[in-house]
Amino acid sequence: MDASSTVAFALAAVPIVVIVILAALAAKIVWQIWSDEMDISKLLSNSADASLSRFQFLIFTFVIGFSYLMILCFEVVHNGAGGASSVAAHAINAATANTAGAASPASAAGVPVRIDLPDASGAAWLLGISAGGYALGKGIQTSGDTSTKNAEVTANAAAGAVAAAATGQQTVARTVTTTAGGGASGTVTSTTPSPEGDDGET
Amino acid sequence: MPPDVIFANTLAFDLARAAGPLFLGALFLAVLLKMTSGTLNIGAVTPGRGQLLIVTFGSAAAYWFTTIQSGHLPRPDPVMLSLLGASNGVHLGFKLAENWSALFGKT
C-alpha cells in the first residue's frame, strides 16, 4: 500500500468512524435522559444534582462537534472532487455558492490537494462562555457547600466541647464530694468523662 | 480524490448534518415531555434558570442553521453573545446570591 492509498484510506475511514462514535455518544445520552437513567428532574431547581451550565456545555459541545465534522467533510469533498458535482456540495451549494469557489485543476485531475482544517475560532466563543459559566458556577457552589460544611463541623465541635465541659464539671464535683465524705482513696486519677459520665473517679 | 473517499466523506457529511438537529430536537423534546409530565419540576424554578435553558436551545439551533447557511463555523453575532452572556450572568448571579451567606456571612 503506497502513501497515496494510505492517505485515501484514512480520508475515507476517519470521517465515518468519527461520526459513528459521535452519533453513538449522542444517542446514548439522549436515551439515558429519556429513560430517566440520567436524571434531569432538578435541572431548573437549586440543586447540585443537575447543573444547567453543564447541560449547556453538553449541548454546545455536540452541536459544534457535528458542525466541525460536517464542515471538514464538506471541504474534503468540495476541494477534492469539484464541488458542485458532488452530493454534499450540491446540498449546500445554494448557500455557499459565493464563498466556495470553483474546483482547482489539481482536484479536478484527481490529485489530492491540501485541505486546511476549518477555522473554529467562532465556536470557541460559545464553548468559552459555557465552560466559563460552568467553572464559575462550580466554584461558587463548591465554596458555598464547603463553607456550610465547615460551619456545621465547627458548630458540632463547639457543642461537643460544651457538653464535655459540663460532664467534666459534674465528674469533678462528684469526686470532690466523695473525697470530702471520707472516700476510700480520695485521689482523682482521671477527670476524663466516660460515655456514661459516672465512672471517672476512683 | 478517489471515489470511495468522496463517498465516505459525503456520507459522513450527510450523517453529521442530520445528527445535529436530531440531537437538539430529541433533547428539547425530552425536556418538554418531562416538564409536561411533571418529572422536571418547574414549580421549583429559580430565576435565571428557565431563561438560560431557553436561550441555550435557541442559540444552539441558531448556530447550527447559521453554520449550514454559511458553510463555515461562524463567530456568534453580538446579539447571541449578549443573550448568552446575560443569561449565564444572571444564572451565576443568583447562584452567588444563594450561596452568599455561606461564602461571606458570619458563621
HADDOCK unambig.tbl for C-alpha pairs under 7 A between the chains (distance, minus, plus):
assign (segid A and resid 8 and name CA) (segid B and resid 5 and name CA) 6.24 0.50 0.50
assign (segid A and resid 11 and name CA) (segid B and resid 5 and name CA) 5.99 0.50 0.50
assign (segid A and resid 12 and name CA) (segid B and resid 4 and name CA) 6.51 0.50 0.50
assign (segid A and resid 12 and name CA) (segid B and resid 5 and name CA) 4.38 0.50 0.50
assign (segid A and resid 12 and name CA) (segid B and resid 8 and name CA) 5.07 0.50 0.50
assign (segid A and resid 12 and name CA) (segid B and resid 9 and name CA) 6.40 0.50 0.50
assign (segid A and resid 15 and name CA) (segid B and resid 9 and name CA) 6.29 0.50 0.50
assign (segid A and resid 15 and name CA) (segid B and resid 12 and name CA) 5.82 0.50 0.50
assign (segid A and resid 16 and name CA) (segid B and resid 8 and name CA) 6.54 0.50 0.50
assign (segid A and resid 16 and name CA) (segid B and resid 12 and name CA) 5.54 0.50 0.50
assign (segid A and resid 19 and name CA) (segid B and resid 12 and name CA) 6.27 0.50 0.50
assign (segid A and resid 19 and name CA) (segid B and resid 16 and name CA) 6.56 0.50 0.50
assign (segid A and resid 23 and name CA) (segid B and resid 19 and name CA) 6.75 0.50 0.50
assign (segid A and resid 26 and name CA) (segid B and resid 23 and name CA) 6.62 0.50 0.50
assign (segid A and resid 30 and name CA) (segid B and resid 26 and name CA) 6.72 0.50 0.50
assign (segid A and resid 30 and name CA) (segid B and resid 27 and name CA) 6.28 0.50 0.50
assign (segid A and resid 34 and name CA) (segid B and resid 30 and name CA) 6.06 0.50 0.50
assign (segid A and resid 40 and name CA) (segid B and resid 40 and name CA) 6.71 0.50 0.50
assign (segid A and resid 41 and name CA) (segid B and resid 39 and name CA) 5.56 0.50 0.50
assign (segid A and resid 41 and name CA) (segid B and resid 40 and name CA) 4.01 0.50 0.50
assign (segid A and resid 41 and name CA) (segid B and resid 41 and name CA) 6.05 0.50 0.50
assign (segid A and resid 42 and name CA) (segid B and resid 40 and name CA) 6.39 0.50 0.50
assign (segid A and resid 42 and name CA) (segid B and resid 41 and name CA) 6.60 0.50 0.50
assign (segid A and resid 44 and name CA) (segid B and resid 42 and name CA) 6.78 0.50 0.50
assign (segid A and resid 44 and name CA) (segid B and resid 45 and name CA) 5.13 0.50 0.50
assign (segid A and resid 44 and name CA) (segid B and resid 46 and name CA) 6.76 0.50 0.50
assign (segid A and resid 44 and name CA) (segid B and resid 49 and name CA) 5.66 0.50 0.50
assign (segid A and resid 44 and name CA) (segid B and resid 50 and name CA) 6.55 0.50 0.50
assign (segid A and resid 45 and name CA) (segid B and resid 44 and name CA) 5.25 0.50 0.50
assign (segid A and resid 45 and name CA) (segid B and resid 45 and name CA) 4.99 0.50 0.50
assign (segid A and resid 45 and name CA) (segid B and resid 46 and name CA) 5.89 0.50 0.50
assign (segid A and resid 46 and name CA) (segid B and resid 46 and name CA) 6.74 0.50 0.50
assign (segid A and resid 56 and name CA) (segid B and resid 56 and name CA) 6.11 0.50 0.50
assign (segid A and resid 60 and name CA) (segid B and resid 60 and name CA) 6.37 0.50 0.50
assign (segid A and resid 63 and name CA) (segid B and resid 20 and name CA) 5.79 0.50 0.50
assign (segid A and resid 63 and name CA) (segid B and resid 60 and name CA) 6.81 0.50 0.50
assign (segid A and resid 63 and name CA) (segid B and resid 64 and name CA) 6.85 0.50 0.50
assign (segid A and resid 66 and name CA) (segid B and resid 16 and name CA) 5.29 0.50 0.50
assign (segid A and resid 66 and name CA) (segid B and resid 20 and name CA) 5.98 0.50 0.50
assign (segid A and resid 67 and name CA) (segid B and resid 67 and name CA) 6.93 0.50 0.50
assign (segid A and resid 69 and name CA) (segid B and resid 16 and name CA) 6.78 0.50 0.50
assign (segid A and resid 70 and name CA) (segid B and resid 13 and name CA) 4.78 0.50 0.50
assign (segid A and resid 70 and name CA) (segid B and resid 16 and name CA) 5.51 0.50 0.50
assign (segid A and resid 70 and name CA) (segid B and resid 17 and name CA) 6.31 0.50 0.50
assign (segid A and resid 71 and name CA) (segid B and resid 71 and name CA) 6.58 0.50 0.50
assign (segid A and resid 71 and name CA) (segid B and resid 72 and name CA) 6.16 0.50 0.50
assign (segid A and resid 73 and name CA) (segid B and resid 9 and name CA) 5.11 0.50 0.50
assign (segid A and resid 73 and name CA) (segid B and resid 10 and name CA) 6.82 0.50 0.50
assign (segid A and resid 73 and name CA) (segid B and resid 12 and name CA) 6.78 0.50 0.50
assign (segid A and resid 73 and name CA) (segid B and resid 13 and name CA) 5.47 0.50 0.50
assign (segid A and resid 74 and name CA) (segid B and resid 13 and name CA) 6.46 0.50 0.50
assign (segid A and resid 77 and name CA) (segid B and resid 6 and name CA) 5.58 0.50 0.50
assign (segid A and resid 77 and name CA) (segid B and resid 9 and name CA) 6.38 0.50 0.50
assign (segid A and resid 77 and name CA) (segid B and resid 10 and name CA) 6.77 0.50 0.50
assign (segid A and resid 80 and name CA) (segid B and resid 1 and name CA) 5.24 0.50 0.50
assign (segid A and resid 81 and name CA) (segid B and resid 1 and name CA) 6.00 0.50 0.50
assign (segid A and resid 87 and name CA) (segid B and resid 10 and name CA) 6.63 0.50 0.50
assign (segid A and resid 88 and name CA) (segid B and resid 10 and name CA) 5.33 0.50 0.50
assign (segid A and resid 88 and name CA) (segid B and resid 13 and name CA) 6.69 0.50 0.50
assign (segid A and resid 95 and name CA) (segid B and resid 69 and name CA) 5.31 0.50 0.50
assign (segid A and resid 95 and name CA) (segid B and resid 70 and name CA) 6.40 0.50 0.50
assign (segid A and resid 96 and name CA) (segid B and resid 70 and name CA) 6.11 0.50 0.50
assign (segid A and resid 96 and name CA) (segid B and resid 71 and name CA) 6.00 0.50 0.50
assign (segid A and resid 107 and name CA) (segid B and resid 1 and name CA) 6.79 0.50 0.50
assign (segid A and resid 110 and name CA) (segid B and resid 1 and name CA) 4.82 0.50 0.50
assign (segid A and resid 110 and name CA) (segid B and resid 2 and name CA) 6.97 0.50 0.50
assign (segid A and resid 111 and name CA) (segid B and resid 1 and name CA) 6.09 0.50 0.50
assign (segid A and resid 112 and name CA) (segid B and resid 1 and name CA) 5.58 0.50 0.50
assign (segid A and resid 119 and name CA) (segid B and resid 73 and name CA) 6.81 0.50 0.50
assign (segid A and resid 120 and name CA) (segid B and resid 73 and name CA) 5.94 0.50 0.50
assign (segid A and resid 122 and name CA) (segid B and resid 73 and name CA) 6.13 0.50 0.50
assign (segid A and resid 122 and name CA) (segid B and resid 74 and name CA) 5.16 0.50 0.50
assign (segid A and resid 122 and name CA) (segid B and resid 75 and name CA) 3.54 0.50 0.50
assign (segid A and resid 122 and name CA) (segid B and resid 76 and name CA) 6.33 0.50 0.50
assign (segid A and resid 123 and name CA) (segid B and resid 73 and name CA) 6.39 0.50 0.50
assign (segid A and resid 123 and name CA) (segid B and resid 74 and name CA) 6.96 0.50 0.50
assign (segid A and resid 123 and name CA) (segid B and resid 75 and name CA) 6.41 0.50 0.50
assign (segid A and resid 133 and name CA) (segid B and resid 88 and name CA) 6.17 0.50 0.50
assign (segid A and resid 137 and name CA) (segid B and resid 92 and name CA) 5.96 0.50 0.50
assign (segid A and resid 140 and name CA) (segid B and resid 96 and name CA) 6.25 0.50 0.50
assign (segid A and resid 141 and name CA) (segid B and resid 99 and name CA) 6.98 0.50 0.50
assign (segid A and resid 143 and name CA) (segid B and resid 103 and name CA) 6.66 0.50 0.50
assign (segid A and resid 144 and name CA) (segid B and resid 99 and name CA) 5.20 0.50 0.50
assign (segid A and resid 144 and name CA) (segid B and resid 102 and name CA) 5.12 0.50 0.50
assign (segid A and resid 144 and name CA) (segid B and resid 103 and name CA) 5.33 0.50 0.50
assign (segid A and resid 147 and name CA) (segid B and resid 102 and name CA) 5.49 0.50 0.50
assign (segid A and resid 147 and name CA) (segid B and resid 103 and name CA) 6.14 0.50 0.50
assign (segid A and resid 148 and name CA) (segid B and resid 102 and name CA) 5.58 0.50 0.50
assign (segid A and resid 151 and name CA) (segid B and resid 107 and name CA) 5.83 0.50 0.50
